[in-house]
Amino acid sequence: MIKYLLQKEFLQIRRNSFMPKIIFIFPIMVMCVMPWVMNQEVKNVRVDVVDMDHTTQSQQLVHQIEASNYFIFHGQKATYQEAMKDIETSKADIILEIRDGKYLIAANAVNGTKGSIGSAYLSQIVTASVAPTAAAIQAKVSTLFLYNKGQNYKVFMIPALMGILMMMLCGFLPALNIVGEKEKGTIEQINVTPVSKWSFILAKLIPYWIIGLLVLTVCLVLSWLVYGITCQGPLPLVYLLAILLALFFSSFGLIVSNYSDTMQQAMLVMWFFVVCLMLLSGLFTPVRSMPDWAYLTTYINPMHYFADAIRTVFVRGGGFMAIAHQLLALAIIASVMAIWAVQSYKKNS
């Protein structure tokens, strides 16, 4: 019985003019575009300089700022008030005032990350210029970066993007599939047949699990071809993590569809939970920087376990024992959701 149900699902996907396009084009666009733009490295900070000393040392400092890859020298201003006008109109991000041998750094902190990191970069340049002894001491300090030695932010983001793609494809598509059948009335024809709940739900989930694994394979290939980044650990562990995440989100999508009557309702509910799970998972920022009450949510957030585990395998090269507790947590959460999905589906025959 399940064989014919699977054939029906694949035929529906193939005959849908939009679905095959989104399944293949969406992952390619995400992997080829997002790693370039989702970068938290601060560059192109525009600097105004107010040099009231006009000494040789101050001019050397200005030239060092001009030569930096992190700054865009916006020009020298006659007064601090004139430079502040550039800050207020967003023409500049930082002001460096040099007066009587003293240095003032004023940063526009509307964008807190850009303001704090940009002022820290500028402080390092100023310190190296006016205190060569401190710069010499700093030069003797060597830093060893483990795993991501080149500090390439793409290495950090690519595993996260894989998780986002699995979440979108394996969560939204099953939910919209069932709600779409509800709106068309075709699900009533299934309800009056002797098809069991388990067979019906497996037939709904398996195609999207297969699609999710194909998308993951495409992501791994693109990561290697486009960026030269490969998985440092065992690939079977990456696929195992993807299967567990796909089981959770596909089950969650079915639960939402079971309680939704329209496509719009299912989309809004899915989007609400997906955004919360994504932002509270540590995909983009460290979870330890969250408040304690928010950090407690990571214990029941499958995306947190997935992000932590896949980065351990993909970036650090960890093995099974390194991610054993994440695998166990994912398996438990996914199993609970799968049972809930079956129990919440109401069959009228």
C-alpha positions in Angstrom: 0.0 0.0 0.0 2.7 2.5 1.0 4.4 1.9 -2.4 1.4 3.4 -4.3 1.1 6.2 -1.8 4.7 7.2 -2.4 4.2 7.0 -6.1 1.2 9.4 -5.7 3.4 11.9 -3.6 6.2 11.9 -6.2 3.7 12.4 -9.0 2.2 15.3 -7.2 5.6 16.9 -6.6 6.6 16.4 -10.3 3.3 17.7 -11.7 3.5 20.9 -9.5 5.0 23.6 -11.8 6.5 25.5 -8.8 7.7 22.7 -6.4 10.6 21.2 -8.4 12.0 24.6 -9.1 12.0 25.7 -5.5 13.5 22.4 -4.4 16.6 22.7 -6.7 17.0 26.5 -7.2 16.5 27.5 -3.6 19.5 25.5 -2.2 21.8 26.6 -5.1 21.0 30.3 -4.5 21.4 30.0 -0.7 24.8 28.2 -1.0 26.2 30.4 -3.7 25.0 33.8 -2.4 24.4 33.7 1.4 28.0 32.8 2.5 29.2 36.0 0.8 26.7 38.3 2.4 26.1 36.7 5.8 29.4 37.8 7.1 29.9 39.4 10.5 33.4 40.6 9.8 33.4 44.4 10.0 34.9 46.2 7.0 34.5 49.5 5.1 34.2 51.6 8.2 34.1 55.2 7.1 36.4 57.5 9.2 36.5 61.3 9.6 39.7 62.7 11.0 39.8 66.0 12.9 43.5 66.8 13.2 44.1 69.9 15.3 47.8 69.2 15.9 49.0 68.9 12.3 52.2 67.2 13.4 54.3 64.6 11.5 53.0 61.9 13.9 49.4 62.8 13.3 49.8 62.8 9.5 51.5 59.3 9.7 48.5 58.1 11.7 46.1 59.4 9.0 48.1 57.6 6.3 47.9 54.4 8.3 44.2 54.7 8.4 44.1 55.3 4.7 46.1 52.2 4.0 44.0 49.9 6.2 41.7 47.3 4.6 39.1 47.9 7.3 38.5 51.6 6.9 37.4 54.0 4.2 39.1 57.4 4.8 36.3 59.9 4.4 38.5 62.9 4.7 39.8 65.5 7.3 37.4 67.9 8.8 38.2 71.3 10.3 36.1 70.9 13.4 34.5 68.2 15.5 31.1 69.7 14.9 31.6 69.4 11.1 32.6 65.7 11.5 29.5 65.1 13.7 27.3 66.3 10.9 28.7 63.4 8.8 27.8 61.0 11.6 24.3 62.3 11.8 23.8 62.0 8.1 25.4 58.5 8.0 28.2 59.7 5.8 30.8 58.5 8.4 30.8 55.9 11.1 33.7 57.0 13.3 35.4 60.3 14.2 39.1 60.4 15.2 39.9 63.8 16.9 43.6 64.6 17.5 44.1 67.6 19.9 47.1 68.5 22.0 48.6 65.0 21.7 45.3 63.4 22.9 43.1 61.1 20.8 39.3 60.9 20.9 37.5 58.1 19.1 33.7 58.7 18.7 31.8 55.9 17.1 28.2 55.7 15.7 26.8 52.8 17.8 23.4 52.6 16.2 24.9 49.4 14.7 26.5 48.2 17.9 28.7 45.6 16.2 30.1 48.0 13.6 30.6 50.7 16.2 32.4 48.6 18.8 34.5 46.5 16.5 35.3 49.5 14.2 36.4 51.6 17.2 38.5 48.6 18.5 40.3 48.4 15.1 41.0 52.1 15.2 42.2 51.9 18.8 44.8 49.3 17.7 46.1 51.5 15.0 46.3 54.5 17.3 48.0 52.5 20.0 50.6 51.1 17.6 51.3 54.6 16.3 51.6 56.5 19.6 53.0 53.7 21.8 55.5 51.7 19.8 56.6 49.8 22.9 53.1 48.4 23.4 53.0 47.5 19.7 56.4 45.7 20.0 55.1 43.7 23.0 51.9 42.8 21.1 54.0 41.6 18.2 55.7 39.1 20.5 52.4 37.5 21.4 51.5 34.7 19.0 48.0 33.4 18.5 47.2 29.9 17.3 43.7 29.5 15.7 42.4 26.0 16.0 40.4 24.2 13.3 39.4 27.4 11.2 42.9 28.7 11.0 42.2 31.2 8.3 39.3 32.6 10.3 37.1 32.2 7.3 33.5 33.1 8.2 32.2 30.9 5.4 33.4 27.8 7.2 31.2 28.8 10.2 28.2 29.7 8.1 28.0 26.8 5.6 26.9 24.2 8.2 24.3 26.6 9.5 22.9 27.2 6.0 22.6 23.4 5.5 20.5 23.3 8.7 18.3 26.2 7.5 17.7 24.5 4.1 16.7 21.2 5.8 14.4 23.2 8.1 12.7 25.0 5.2 12.3 22.1 2.8 11.5 19.4 5.3 9.3 21.5 7.5 7.3 23.8 5.3 6.7 21.5 2.3 5.0 18.6 4.2 2.8 21.1 6.1 1.7 22.9 2.9 1.2 19.6 1.1 -1.4 18.3 3.6 -3.1 21.6 4.1 -3.3 21.9 0.3 -5.0 18.6 0.1 -7.4 19.7 2.8 -8.3 22.8 0.8 -8.8 20.7 -2.4 -10.8 18.1 -0.5 -8.6 15.2 -1.8 -7.6 14.2 1.8 -11.2 13.1 2.4 -10.8 10.4 -0.2 -7.8 9.1 1.7 -9.7 9.2 5.0 -12.3 6.7 3.8 -9.8 4.2 2.6 -8.3 1.4 4.7 -4.9 3.1 4.7 -3.5 3.2 8.2 -2.3 6.5 9.8 1.3 5.3 9.9 1.3 4.4 6.2 -0.3 7.7 5.3 2.1 9.8 7.4 5.2 7.8 6.2 4.1 8.4 2.6 4.0 12.1 3.3 7.3 12.2 5.1 9.6 9.9 3.1 9.6 12.0 -0.1 10.8 15.1 1.8 13.4 13.1 3.7 14.8 12.0 0.3 14.6 15.5 -1.0 16.4 16.8 2.1 19.2 14.3 1.7 19.6 15.2 -2.0 19.7 18.9 -1.1 22.4 18.2 1.6 24.4 16.4 -1.0 24.1 19.4 -3.3 25.2 21.6 -0.5 28.3 19.5 0.2 29.3 19.5 -3.4 28.8 23.2 -3.8 30.8 23.9 -0.6 33.7 21.9 -2.2 33.4 23.3 -5.7 32.7 27.0 -4.9 34.5 27.6 -1.7 37.0 24.7 -1.5 35.5 23.8 2.0 35.1 20.1 2.8 33.8 18.2 5.8 36.7 17.4 8.2 34.8 14.6 9.9 32.9 11.5 8.9 30.3 12.3 6.3 27.9 9.5 7.5 27.5 11.5 10.7 26.5 14.6 8.8 23.8 12.6 7.0 22.7 11.0 10.3 22.2 14.5 11.8 20.4 15.6 8.7 18.0 12.6 8.9 17.2 13.3 12.6 16.6 17.0 11.8 14.4 16.2 8.8 12.4 13.8 11.0 11.8 16.5 13.5 10.8 19.3 11.1 8.7 17.1 8.8 6.8 15.8 11.9 6.4 19.3 13.2 5.1 20.4 9.8 2.5 17.6 9.9 1.5 18.6 13.4 0.9 22.2 12.2 -1.0 20.9 9.2 -3.2 18.7 11.3 -4.3 21.7 13.4 -4.6 24.1 10.5 -7.5 24.5 8.1 -5.9 26.9 5.5 -2.6 27.3 3.8 -2.3 30.8 5.2 -2.8 29.6 8.8 -0.2 26.9 8.4 2.4 29.3 6.9 2.0 31.8 9.7 2.3 29.2 12.5 5.3 27.5 10.8 7.0 30.8 10.3 6.5 31.8 13.9 8.1 28.7 15.3 10.8 28.4 12.6 12.1 31.9 13.2 12.1 31.4 17.0 14.0 28.1 16.7 16.5 29.5 14.3 17.3 32.7 16.2 17.6 30.9 19.6 19.7 28.1 18.3 23.2 29.7 18.0 23.3 29.5 14.2 24.4 33.1 13.9 25.4 34.2 17.4 26.8 32.3 20.5 24.1 31.0 22.8 26.1 31.9 25.8 25.7 35.6 25.0 21.9 35.2 25.5 20.2 35.9 28.9 19.9 32.9 31.2 16.2 32.5 30.6 16.7 32.5 26.9 19.6 30.1 27.2 17.4 27.6 28.9 15.4 27.2 25.7 18.4 25.7 23.9 17.8 22.5 25.9 14.7 21.8 23.9 15.7 23.4 20.7 16.7 20.7 18.1 18.3 23.4 15.9 20.8 24.1 18.7 21.8 20.5 18.9 22.1 20.2 15.2 24.2 23.4 14.8 26.5 22.4 17.6 26.9 18.8 16.3 27.3 19.6 12.6 30.0 22.2 13.3 31.8 19.8 15.5 31.9 17.2 12.6 32.2 19.6 9.6 34.6 22.1 11.0 36.4 20.4 13.9 36.5 16.8 12.5 34.8 15.3 15.6 33.7 11.7 15.6 30.7 9.9 17.0 31.6 10.2 20.7 32.1 14.0 20.3 28.4 14.5 19.3 26.8 11.5 21.1 24.7 13.6 23.5 23.5 15.9 20.6 22.5 12.8 18.6 20.6 11.4 21.6 18.8 14.7 22.2 17.9 15.0 18.5 16.6 11.4 18.4 14.5 11.9 21.5 13.0 15.2 20.4 12.4 13.9 16.8 10.7 10.7 18.1 8.4 12.6 20.4 7.3 14.9 17.5 6.8 11.9 15.2 4.5 10.2 17.7 2.6 13.4 18.2 2.2 13.8 14.5 0.6 10.4 14.2 -1.6 10.9 17.2 -2.8 14.3 16.1 -3.8 13.1 12.6 -7.6 12.4 12.6 -8.7 9.6 10.3 -12.5 9.3 9.9 -12.7 5.7 8.8 
